[in-house]
Amino acid sequence: MNLTAADTLIASLDKTLAAPREVSPTEPLFVGVDLGTAYIVVVVVDADKRPVACAMRYAEVVRDGLVVDYAGATRIVRELTQELEQTLGRELRKAAIAVPPGTGERDCATHRYVAEGAGYQVTALLDEPSAANNVLRVQDGAIVDIGGGTTGIAVFENGRVTHVADEPTGGVHLSLVLAGNYDIPFEEAEAMKKDRTRQAEILPLVRPVVEKMAAIIAGNISGRNVSALYLVGGTCCLDGMEEIIRQYTGVPTFKPVNPFLVTPLGIALSCAD
C-alpha cells in the first residue's frame, strides 16, 4: 500500500508544532486527545480534516494504557488545551479519545472523564489502531500501535476490524534495557533512545525486546490473512525495528514518516467525522 497520502497529512501536522495554522473566528474545530504512557498529545483539525495545531507534554499518568493519575492527566490536558486556545484565539470544546484495544468499560470511562474534566464534550471513543487507520486507510493488513507500555494490534479485512489485541511490552521496556546496559538513569535512557544518531548503536541491545513485540504480533496474526504490517506509535520511531519485525514475522512491514503522530491525528479526524 502506498503511504504517500498519509505521509503528506502527517507532515502537515508536524509543521503545526512550530507554526499552528491560522483559523477564522467561526470555522468548526475538532480535537483528538491521546493519553499515552509517555506523552499526552492534543491535536486540532478543521472541518476539512486539515491539521491546525498540536501540543504535547511528557507525562507519567498512564501505565499499560490505563490512567493511574486522574488528577494529573486532567490537569495536563487542560493546560495543553489552554495553550492551544491562546495560540488559536478560539475555544476548543469537542474532542475524541482513544484507548488500547480490549480496554474494559470502566477504564474507557476514566479516559472520558479526563477529557470531560478538561472541559471537552467527548464525541467519539475508539481503539487506538482504528484511530491510526483514519490516517493510513488500510484495507487489508494489520496496524500495530507500539506505545510506551503496550503493543496494540488491529487486523483489517476489506477495511473492517476483524481482530484486536493489546499486550504489555513497549517503549518503556526498551528504555529499561538501555538503562541497565549503560548503567544510567531511566530518564537518560529515554533521551538516548530518541537520539537518532545513536539508534544504530542501541538497536542490537534492544533487539530482544523488539523480538518480543514481534512475537506478540505473530501470535495475533497467526491463521489470519495478513499481507502487511503497518507500524505506528512513538516506539516505532526507532530506526531499523521494522526490519526486525519483518524478519521475525515473515510479513512485509512498513511505517509512515512519523509514526508518533499517526494515532493522535487519527483521533482528531474521528472527532471531525
Steps between C-alpha positions, in 0.01 A plus 500: 500500500622849416541718809561823307164657587536405866858632511388831350228538763737406783764744374244781496421427866870491582534854363232631737721417799712800407236712328129434562278582204285812518126440530194723466296600805208277400624189317440173689800346673535144623740348751665165561630426850756219518588384853823310448728324743780749434328798336163670501429646156221736398436550126265751334356463149246703303178390331696406188719271714808717454738515797484832682711464816664249731629510856658228711664441835695218660290345775497193722128487567416191292638151549440214254227705337313569826471836676673473839506873584161646414568844651838530328364388163208744521728788597740438211221469242345821633833685486578380146152602393542846650832540316334411170200723567727794572700436182194455277282762666218247514325281754538126448200299614451180298748216533543133419703259711652156445598205717710186447313209335302292743485767770217434745197725535611639835842603369343650187286711732810628681650621170170675429495663845849643441388671178175618654686626806713712266184661359426287193184345365614153395352417160673169427693223675690243295793262528844634413578288190161590351582866566830454318312356204316831460839618372644189333180369332606136512253267328677171562782445748577574864574828675738460793498787751805475727490762771682542825344208680319269260488354150154537349390318186199536273448270201306647207320313225325705233542805721328342800657397830485122544732459799651723768746436781722694738784349702767642732840586345581841359747783500541502877649151477754618242607780732535262795734281295711802403510628858629163616757457220646849534445531877319831457175645642177410324448860384841503333421169330176650367694788347758262352225293338367809321843616379507388137878529485523214754220274381727278290713450812212408729294286263700179567458553876122534484451237228368240749224741607413579138486125432261466797278759329533303177398182683188676629419609146566155355276334757211732421521475122553123492233333290378834367542635150744784579697613196676800660575661835485877558685634804386807694569640846799683644704186561494427126712808435799279583686455173527141384242336723267450204761273340527288818122461508493411129769236550326350803146493360582445132245772413589818306520780757464873441485817705400858411727803510429575868333207678463699822241741358279251317268395782446850651419633154264210433317570826443862396376387158248277676368806683465682166298205367 
